[in-house]
Amino acid sequence: MLLDTASLYFRAYFGVPESLKSPDGQPVNAVRGLLDFIARLVQDHRPDHLVACMDADWRPQWRVDLIPSYKTHRLAPEPTVAGEEEIPDTLAPQVPVIEQVLDALGIARVGVAGYEADDVIGTLATAARGPVEIVTGDRDLFQLVDDARGVQVIYPVKGVGNAEVITEAALLDKYGVTGPEYADMAALRGDPSDGLPGVKGIGEKTATQLIREYGDLAGIRAAAADPVSKLTPARRKNILEGAAYLDVAPTVVRVATDVPLPDFDPVLPGEPLHPMALEALSEQWGLGGSLERVLAVLGG
């Protein structure tokens, strides 16, 4: 099981009341919410390996070099540190606590400089020799779904207890594409939430239709360059005019699958790795029942 950790703690932060506070009055809703997510996921899915994948770089320069608008709107305004992601004031202090708690529990936490959590997930999912469950609220990772290799996405709807399991059949039913085709569709339609403009006049349905007709992005571009293809003049024009974007968009949209990962132990621990440190963290931050539930499912 691979956790898109930032996606989950953002959901926890906005889904759990901020009135949940530590003994000294600091919000811990993201910390406790993420622990509750982990407890429920382990209880329901019983993974033997669990990796909390982290954004060591939420906006890698190599992606920005290709598409300068990539995630630009998420940049924190001055006077915060230039280049940092804008995070709610009461969430930012909770992130180091989350990292400390995961480390004390002994849950593998992996991030690699120059890469997003998506890239770490893509690399691990591609290298895995058994079934993989990816837990994320980010549809970009649908591109990794592969029934033959047992790669599925658990996509939370309302918390992780109410989640869609995304298989190839679910993708075909909802979007009309397979996992690998999803990345081509996403490049064509664009994604305002990631600062990707897409091709003018091509939304999700049109992108899916073009993929069904021409196979993939390369086939669509070849059809646009072929004066006798059945593309309408407007679509042909928009695809040809979007050539510079389409030259680089696939590299930006597709997750990396060759990230140089550090050594780590992905085995789900049966007991805390650092029990004394964990106890101190629990007392300091008032982790209470949320931590107890994680310990119970690990011990079970």
N, C-alpha and C positions, 0 to 999 in steps of 0.2 A: 504494500500500500504506500503510495506516494502522495504526500500532502502538499498542496499549493498553499504554503503556510500563510503568506500575506493575505491571499484571497480569503482564507478562513478567519484570520483574526480581524480583518476589516468587517466581515459579516458579523462576527461576534460583537464587535464594538457597536455596530449600529443596531444589533438585534437584542442586546442585553442592556437593561437600564443602567445609566451612569451612576445611579444611586448606590450601586454595589461598590463599596469602598473598603480600603484597607483600614486597620485600626487608627492610623493617623490621618484618615480622611482623603486619601488619594484614590481616584477611580481605578478599579481593577476589573471592569466589565469585560475587556478584551481578553485578559489573562484567564479569568474564570470561564468565560464563554468558550475559548479555545480548548481548555481542559475538558469541559463538558462535551465538546465535539469529539475529542479524541476518545473519551470514555465510551461514548455511544458508538463510534465507528469500530473500535476494537470489540465491543460487545456484540455488535450486529454482524461483523464481517470476519472476525477472528483471523486477522493476518498473522503470518509468522515473521514477517519483516515489515518495518515501518520506518519511513524516512521523511523527516520534515524538511522540505526543499525550500531554500531561502533566496530572496532577491539580493545577491551581493552587489548587483548593479541593476537597478530597475529600468534604466534607460541607456543601454550600452552604446558607446560612441560609434561602434561599427554600424549599428542600425541607424543612428542619427546621420552619419556620413552619407548613407544611401538615401534616406528620406528625412530631411531636416525638420519636418513638422512632427516627427514621431514623438508622441506623448508630450508635445510642447505645452499643451494647455494644463498639464498636471504639475508643471514646475511651480515650486513654491515662490511667491513674490518676495521681493526685498522687504525687510532687511535680513531675511533668513539666508542661509548659505546657498550661494548660486549653484544650480544643478541638482539640488535636492528635491525629492518629491514632496508635494504639499500633503501633510498628514495632520489631522485634527490635533489641536494642542493637548488634549487629554489622552490621545492614543499614543503619541510619540514616546512618552515616558514609560509606557507599558511594554514596548517592544523589547528592551533589554531584559525586563523581568521575564517575559515569555522565553527568551533565549536561555536565561539562567535556569529556569524551571525545567525546560526540556533537557538541558545538559545534566542537571542533578538527577532527573529521572533515568537518564541513560538512553533517551530516544535520539537516534542519529539525526543530526542537524547539518545539512550540507548546502553551502553556497560557494560559488566560484567567481572570483573577480572578473569583471567584463562580461558576465552572463546573468540572465534573469532566471528565476526559479523555473520558468517554463522550459528553459534549455537544459537545466539539470534533470528535470522530469523526462524530457525527450531522450536524453542520453541514457538514463537508467531504464526507461521503458523499452528502448530499442535493444539494450544489452541483456535484458532479463530473459531467463530460460524457463520461466513459468508464468502463470497468470498474473496480471498486474491490474490493480485498481487505483486510478488517479482520482483524488478528491479535490475538486476545484469549482469555483463559481465563474471561471473564465472559459468562454466557449472556444477560444483559440486552441485549446488542448483537445478539442474534438478531432483534430487532424490525426491524433495518435491512435484513435480507436481502430482495432484490428481483431476481428473475431477469430481468425486463424491462429493468432498468437495469444489470444485471451486477454487483450488489452481493452479495458472498459473505463469509462469515466463515471464517477459518482458526482452528480451535479445537484447541489443542494437547492431545494425550492423554498422551504421554510425550515431552516436548520437542517442538520444532517440526518435527522430522524425522518424527514420527509424529503426524499431525494429521488431524482430520476437516474436510472441506470442507463447510460448511453452506450448502446451497442451499434453495430453496423445497421441492423434492422431499424433501430430507433432513428439513426441519422437519415436513412433513406426515406423513412416515413415522414420525418419532420422537415428535412431540407432537400431531399431528392439526390443526395450525394453520399459517397463513401468517405471514410476518414481521410485518405490521401487527397481526394477531390475537394475536401472542405477548405484546404489551404488555398487552392486555386480560386474557389468561389469567394473566399474572404478577400483575396487580393483584388479581384474584379470589382466587388461591391464596395470595398473600402470599409473603414471603421472609424467613425468620428471619435469614439472613446479612446482610440490609439493614435489619432492624428493621421490616419491613412485616407487620402482623398478618394481612392477608387477611380474607376473609369466613368466619365460623364454619361449619365443616362442608363447606367447598368446597376440595378438593385439586385436583391437576393434571388428573386424569381427569374429574372433575365439571365443572371450569371449561371444559375442551375440549368436553365434551358440550353444555353450555349455549350455548357460542359456535356450535357446529354447528346447534343448534336455533333460536337467536334472532339470530344474525348478529354481534352485537357487544355491548359492555357496555351501551350505551344500550338495545338491544333486550331484553337480559336484565332490566334494571331496569324497563322498561315492562311486561314480562310479570309481574314481581313485583307491580306496582301494579294489574294487571288481575285481578280476582277470578275470571274465567272461564278464565284461562290454564291450561295443563296442569302448571304447576309444583306439586311436592308442597307440602303445608302447611309442612313444616319448612324447605325451601329458600326458599320465599316469605318466611317469617318472618325467616330469617337474612339474606337480601338486603335486606329492608326495614330491619332493625335495623342493618345495616351501611351505611346511607345516608350518614352523615356521613363515614365512611372513603372510600366510593366516590365522593363528591363531589370529593375531592382526590387520591386515589391515582393516577389516570391522569396527572396533571401531574407527580407525583413519579417514577412509573415510566418514563414516556416520556422519551427523551433529547431535549434541546433541539436544534433544527435551525436556530437563528437567532443563534448566538453571534457577537458582534462580534470577528472575528479580526484579529490584527495582520498587517502585511505580512510575508511570508516567501517563501523560494525552496524549493519542494518537490522540485526536480529532484535525483535521486540523483547525488551527486558521483562523478566518475571518479578523483579524487585528493583528498587531504586539503586542507581549506580553510586550516588553520594547521599545516603540517607540523612546524615547530620546537616549537610548544606540544604537539603530539601526541607527538613524540619524548620530550619532557621528562616528560609524563604516563606514557608507557610505561615509562620508566626508574624513575620514582618508585614506580609501583604494580605493576611487574612484569607487564605485560599480555601480553607474550610472544606465543605462538602464536595466542591469541584475536584480538589486534589484527592480526597478520599475515594471518590468514584473512580478516578483513574487508577489509583493503587489497587482498588478492589478487582477491577477487570484485568490488570496486569497479573495480579496474584492468582486469579482464577484461570 
